[in-house]
Amino acid sequence: MAEIVRMPKLSDTMSEGVVAKWHKKVGDKVASGELLADIETDKATMEFESFQTGVLLYIGVEQGKTAPVDSILAILGKEGEDVKALIEEDKKKSIVGSPQSTAEPAKKEEPVAEVKKDVVEQKEQSPQPITDHRLPNTDSTDGRIKASPLAKKLAKEKGIDLSRLQGSGDAGRVVKRDVFDVNLSAYAPRSVADEKESYTEVDVSQMRKTIAKRLAESKFTAPHFYLTIELDMDNAVAARTAINAVAPAKISFNDMILKAAAVALKEHPKVNASWRGDKIRYNNHVHIGVAVAVEEGLLVPVVRFADTKPLSQIATEVKALAEKAQTKKLQPAEWEGNTFTISNLGMFGIEEFTAIINPPDACIMAIGAVRQTPVVKNGQVVAGNVMKVTLSCDHRVVDGATGAKFLQTFKFLLENPVALLGRNEI
C-alpha cells in the first residue's frame, strides 16, 4: 500500500522547507535509508533519507519550491499504484484541520515562486535641467566673450560653454581657474536609458524569514539594556604574537575573546542564563555561539564547553564551524544549545555596535575593532591598542550590576592574558 512521505521538521525553528535537490525521479525504486532529497531549512541544507522502501510514485514539492512541515513531500508504493485518492484524502484532512474550516473553505494557495531576480523598469522620467548657480549667462553687450586663450582651450576640451561662466579675472575675464572650478556634472551627456527607475526584488529565503522572526521576537519580547566598556589591548596584542610563534593553530583575537568570555561566564553564572517563562535557567556548562555572516544572513554555530578547551582547539573548531556555515553544511547539533553569544564585527572596521540577543540566551556581546589611538599611561600620552565591547542584556534575567561585574572580569582576563592562559591552554 502506498505511503506518504512528509516534509520533515529538521530543526527546532523550521516551519517550512525548500527542496534543494531531488535524488530520485518518479518511477525510481527507493530503498529504506537511501538518499531521497536535499532539504533546505532555515539554517542549512540537509540530506533526507527515506524511511520506506518502494517505487517513487508522486513528488509533492518540485525542486526549488517551498512547502510547510508535514505536507506531502512524496508518495512511495508499488509500481503502477494509483495515489489520487490518497492525495485527495490528505487535502480533505488539511482543510478540516485548518482554522478556516469552521467558517469558509480555505482558498487555494498560490504556488511559491522560485527564487528569482526581477528588474522592473518604471516609466521614463524627463530629466530636469541641471543648473549650476555659479554659471550665469555672462555674454558681454557686444557679443564677445572675455576669456584668456588657455581658458578657451580648456573649455573647448571639456565641452564647457564659456558664455555661462562668471569670470574672476580683470573686468570679468574668464581665466583658467574659472574653468577648473566648474561643476562638470552640469555638462555630462545624459542617456535616456540612464534616467530609468529600476529595482531588484528577491524572494525571502528560509534563513532570512527565520532571522526576521526570531530577532523581532527577541527585540520586542526581551527588555534589552546595554553596557559598553573599553579594553586596553596592548598585552593581548603582545600575547597573541608570542602565542602564534608556538601554537599548533593560528590564534585570532576572536579566539582569545571567546576564551576570556567562557572563563568569565564560569565566574558569573547569572549571565550564563536564559529566561524560561516561569523559571530562570542558570547553566553550569558554557556553550558559546559565534555569529558567522553568510550570504543570506547569519548563522550561529556553537563551541561547546568552551571554558575547558585550549586556545588552539577553539581556533580550530571556530574555523571548521565557520566553513560549514558558509557552505550550509552545519548539522543541528552544531547550532543548538548556546548559553551565550558573541558577535564580532571588528574585522570590518566597526568600532562599536549593539547586538540583538540570540534566544534563548540572556546576553550577547558585541565586539568592535582593535584600533590604535592616543591613550594616557603614567601621565604620558602614548599610542595604545584599545577595543570596545557592548553587552546586550535581557533585564528579566540580568541586572545592570550583574552584567557590569561580568564585564570587569572579562576585561581583566583580556588585559592580563597570563591570568587567562594556564600551562596547557595554548
C-alpha positions in Angstrom: 0.0 0.0 0.0 1.2 3.5 -0.9 2.7 5.6 2.0 3.1 9.4 2.2 6.5 10.8 2.9 6.0 14.2 4.6 8.2 17.3 4.7 10.4 16.6 7.8 11.0 19.1 10.7 14.8 19.2 10.6 15.4 22.0 13.1 13.6 23.4 16.2 12.7 26.6 14.3 11.8 25.1 10.9 8.2 25.7 9.8 8.7 25.1 6.1 11.4 23.7 3.8 12.7 24.0 0.3 13.5 21.0 -1.8 17.0 22.0 -2.9 17.5 18.8 -5.0 15.7 15.5 -5.8 18.0 12.5 -5.9 15.2 10.3 -7.3 12.5 10.8 -10.0 9.1 9.4 -10.4 9.3 5.7 -11.3 12.6 5.1 -9.5 13.0 2.4 -6.8 13.8 3.7 -3.3 15.3 1.6 -0.5 14.9 2.4 3.2 17.9 4.6 4.2 18.6 5.7 0.6 19.1 9.4 -0.1 15.8 10.8 -1.4 16.3 14.6 -1.4 18.2 17.6 -0.1 16.1 19.8 2.1 17.0 23.4 2.7 15.9 24.6 6.2 16.2 28.0 7.8 19.8 27.2 8.8 21.3 24.6 6.5 20.8 22.2 3.5 20.4 18.7 4.9 20.3 15.3 3.2 16.9 13.5 3.8 16.9 9.7 3.7 13.8 7.6 3.0 12.4 5.6 5.9 10.3 3.5 3.5 11.0 1.1 0.6 9.1 1.3 -2.6 8.7 3.0 -6.0 8.6 6.8 -6.1 5.0 7.3 -7.4 4.5 11.0 -6.7 6.5 14.2 -6.0 4.6 16.7 -3.9 7.1 19.5 -3.9 9.0 20.4 -7.1 12.7 21.1 -6.9 13.4 24.7 -5.7 9.8 25.1 -4.3 8.8 25.6 -0.7 6.3 23.6 1.4 5.3 23.6 5.1 6.4 20.9 7.5 4.2 17.8 7.4 2.9 18.5 3.9 3.2 15.8 1.3 6.8 15.6 0.1 6.4 12.4 -1.9 4.5 9.1 -2.0 6.1 5.7 -2.2 4.3 2.4 -3.0 4.1 -0.4 -5.5 4.7 0.2 -9.2 1.6 1.4 -11.0 -0.4 2.0 -7.8 -3.0 4.9 -8.0 -2.3 7.6 -5.5 -5.0 10.1 -6.4 -7.4 9.0 -3.7 -4.6 9.3 -1.1 -3.7 12.8 -2.2 -7.4 13.9 -2.1 -7.9 12.4 1.4 -4.9 14.2 2.7 -6.2 17.5 1.2 -9.6 17.0 3.0 -7.8 16.3 6.3 -5.8 19.5 5.9 -8.9 21.6 5.2 -10.8 20.1 8.2 -7.9 20.7 10.5 -7.4 24.3 9.3 -8.8 27.3 11.3 -10.8 28.3 8.2 -12.8 25.1 8.1 -15.4 26.3 10.6 -16.1 29.5 8.6 -15.5 29.1 4.9 -13.5 26.8 2.6 -9.8 27.5 2.5 -8.6 29.4 -0.5 -6.2 27.6 -2.8 -2.7 28.9 -2.1 -0.7 30.3 -4.9 2.4 28.3 -5.5 5.5 29.8 -4.1 7.7 31.3 -6.8 11.2 30.1 -7.4 13.9 32.4 -6.1 14.4 34.9 -8.9 15.5 38.4 -9.5 13.2 40.7 -11.5 14.4 44.0 -12.6 11.4 46.3 -13.1 11.8 49.4 -15.2 9.3 52.2 -14.5 8.1 54.9 -16.8 10.8 57.1 -18.2 11.2 60.4 -16.4 12.1 63.5 -18.3 15.4 64.7 -16.9 15.3 68.0 -15.2 17.8 70.6 -16.4 20.8 70.8 -14.0 21.8 74.3 -13.2 25.0 75.5 -11.6 24.3 78.7 -9.7 27.9 79.7 -10.4 27.2 79.6 -14.2 25.0 82.6 -15.2 24.9 83.8 -18.8 27.6 86.5 -19.0 27.7 87.5 -22.6 29.0 91.0 -23.0 26.9 93.6 -24.7 28.9 93.4 -27.9 28.5 89.6 -28.0 32.2 88.9 -27.3 33.3 86.6 -24.5 36.2 87.8 -22.4 38.4 84.8 -21.7 42.1 84.0 -21.7 43.5 81.8 -24.5 44.2 79.0 -22.0 40.7 79.2 -20.6 39.2 79.0 -24.1 41.4 75.9 -24.8 40.4 74.1 -21.6 36.7 75.0 -22.1 36.8 73.5 -25.6 38.4 70.3 -24.4 35.9 69.9 -21.6 32.9 70.9 -23.6 32.1 73.9 -21.4 30.1 76.9 -22.6 32.2 80.0 -21.7 29.2 82.3 -22.1 27.8 80.8 -18.9 30.9 81.4 -16.7 31.4 84.3 -14.4 35.0 85.3 -14.8 37.2 86.1 -11.9 39.9 87.9 -13.8 40.2 91.6 -14.7 36.9 93.1 -15.9 35.1 89.8 -15.5 37.6 87.9 -17.8 37.3 84.1 -17.6 40.6 82.6 -16.6 41.9 79.0 -16.1 40.8 78.6 -12.5 37.2 79.5 -13.5 37.1 76.6 -16.0 38.6 74.2 -13.4 36.0 75.2 -10.8 33.0 74.4 -13.0 30.6 71.6 -11.9 31.2 69.3 -14.8 28.1 67.2 -13.9 26.0 70.0 -15.4 27.6 69.3 -18.8 27.7 65.5 -18.6 26.0 63.8 -21.6 22.8 62.0 -20.4 21.3 59.0 -21.9 17.5 58.4 -21.7 18.3 54.8 -20.5 20.3 56.3 -17.6 17.2 58.1 -16.3 15.0 55.0 -15.9 14.0 53.9 -12.5 14.7 50.3 -11.6 14.8 47.9 -8.6 15.5 44.3 -7.9 13.3 42.0 -5.9 14.4 38.7 -4.4 12.2 36.1 -2.7 12.9 35.9 1.0 14.9 32.8 1.8 14.0 30.4 4.6 17.0 31.6 6.6 16.1 35.2 6.2 12.5 34.5 7.3 13.7 32.8 10.5 16.2 35.5 11.2 13.5 38.2 10.9 11.0 36.2 13.1 13.5 35.3 15.8 15.1 38.7 16.1 11.8 40.5 16.1 10.6 38.2 18.9 13.8 38.8 20.8 13.8 42.6 20.4 10.2 43.1 21.3 9.9 40.4 24.0 13.1 40.7 25.9 13.7 44.1 27.5 17.2 44.9 26.3 19.7 47.2 28.0 23.3 47.8 27.0 26.7 48.0 28.8 29.8 49.3 27.0 33.4 49.0 28.2 36.8 49.9 26.7 39.7 47.5 27.0 43.4 48.1 26.8 44.6 45.5 24.3 48.3 46.1 24.4 49.1 43.0 26.4 46.7 40.9 24.3 48.4 42.1 21.1 51.8 41.1 22.5 50.5 37.8 23.9 48.9 36.8 20.6 52.1 37.4 18.8 54.0 35.3 21.3 51.4 32.5 21.3 51.3 32.2 17.5 55.0 31.6 17.5 54.5 28.3 19.3 50.8 27.4 18.9 49.7 24.4 16.7 47.0 26.6 15.2 46.9 30.3 14.3 45.1 32.2 17.2 42.9 35.2 16.4 41.7 37.9 18.7 38.3 36.4 18.4 39.6 33.1 19.8 41.1 34.9 22.8 37.8 36.9 23.3 35.8 33.7 23.2 38.1 32.0 25.8 38.0 35.0 28.1 34.2 35.2 27.9 33.9 31.5 28.7 36.2 31.7 31.8 34.3 34.9 32.9 31.0 33.1 32.5 32.1 30.3 34.9 32.7 33.0 37.5 29.3 34.8 36.7 26.7 32.0 36.1 23.9 34.6 36.4 25.0 35.9 33.0 25.2 32.4 31.6 21.5 32.0 31.8 18.1 32.2 30.0 14.5 33.2 30.6 12.1 30.2 30.6 8.8 31.9 31.3 8.1 30.9 34.9 11.7 29.9 35.5 15.3 31.2 35.0 17.8 28.6 33.9 21.4 29.1 35.2 23.7 26.9 33.0 26.6 25.1 34.6 28.1 24.4 31.2 29.4 27.1 28.8 28.4 26.7 25.2 29.3 29.9 23.3 27.5 30.8 20.0 29.7 32.5 17.4 27.8 34.7 14.9 29.0 33.9 11.4 27.9 36.1 8.5 26.8 34.1 5.4 25.5 35.2 2.1 21.8 35.0 3.1 22.2 36.3 6.6 23.6 35.0 9.9 24.3 31.6 11.4 25.4 30.9 15.0 27.4 27.7 15.3 28.2 26.7 18.9 31.6 26.0 20.6 30.7 23.6 23.4 32.3 23.6 26.8 34.5 26.5 25.6 35.9 27.2 29.1 37.6 23.8 29.2 39.3 24.0 25.7 42.7 25.4 24.9 43.0 28.3 22.5 44.3 26.1 19.7 41.3 23.8 19.9 38.9 26.8 20.0 40.7 28.3 16.9 40.4 25.0 15.0 36.7 24.5 15.9 35.7 28.0 15.1 37.4 27.8 11.7 35.8 24.5 10.8 32.3 25.6 12.0 32.6 28.9 10.0 33.4 26.9 6.8 30.4 24.6 7.4 28.2 27.7 7.9 29.4 29.2 4.7 28.7 26.1 2.7 25.4 25.4 4.6 26.6 22.0 5.9 26.0 22.7 9.6 24.1 20.0 11.5 21.5 20.7 14.2 23.9 19.6 17.0 26.3 22.3 15.8 23.9 25.2 16.0 21.8 24.3 19.1 22.4 24.6 22.8 24.1 28.0 23.0 24.2 29.6 26.5 25.9 32.9 25.5 26.7 34.5 22.1 29.5 36.6 20.7 29.1 38.8 17.6 32.3 40.3 16.3 32.4 43.0 13.5 35.9 44.2 14.3 37.3 42.6 11.2 35.0 45.0 9.2 36.5 48.1 10.9 33.4 48.6 13.1 34.5 50.3 16.4 31.3 49.9 18.4 27.8 48.5 18.0 24.9 46.8 19.8 23.6 43.3 19.0 20.2 41.8 19.5 20.1 38.9 22.0 20.1 35.5 20.4 17.4 33.4 22.1 17.4 31.6 24.5 20.5 33.4 25.8 20.1 36.2 28.3 23.1 38.1 26.9 25.1 38.7 23.7 28.4 40.5 23.5 29.2 42.8 20.5 32.9 43.1 19.7 34.5 46.1 18.0 37.8 46.6 16.2 41.2 46.7 17.9 42.4 50.1 16.9 45.4 52.3 17.7 44.6 55.5 19.4 46.3 58.0 21.8 46.0 57.0 25.4 47.3 58.3 28.7 49.6 56.0 30.6 51.6 57.1 33.6 50.7 60.7 32.9 52.0 60.5 29.3 50.1 60.4 26.0 51.2 57.4 24.1 49.9 55.2 21.3 47.8 52.4 22.6 45.6 49.5 21.3 42.0 49.7 22.5 38.8 47.7 21.9 35.2 48.4 22.8 32.7 45.7 23.7 29.0 46.1 24.4 27.0 43.6 26.4 23.3 43.4 25.5 21.3 42.0 28.5 17.8 40.7 29.0 16.7 42.7 32.0 14.3 39.9 33.1 17.4 37.8 33.9 20.4 40.1 34.2 20.6 43.3 36.2 23.0 46.1 35.5 25.4 45.4 38.3 25.5 41.7 37.3 26.4 42.5 33.7 28.9 45.1 34.9 30.7 42.6 37.1 30.9 40.1 34.3 32.5 42.8 32.0 35.0 43.6 34.7 36.2 40.0 34.9 36.3 39.8 31.1 38.3 43.0 30.8 40.8 41.8 33.5 41.3 38.5 31.6 42.0 40.1 28.2 44.1 42.8 29.7 46.1 40.2 31.6 46.4 37.2 29.3 48.7 35.4 31.8 45.7 35.1 34.1 43.7 33.6 31.2 46.3 31.1 30.0 47.3 28.1 32.1 50.1 25.6 31.4 48.1 23.6 28.8 46.0 26.5 27.5 47.7 27.0 24.2 
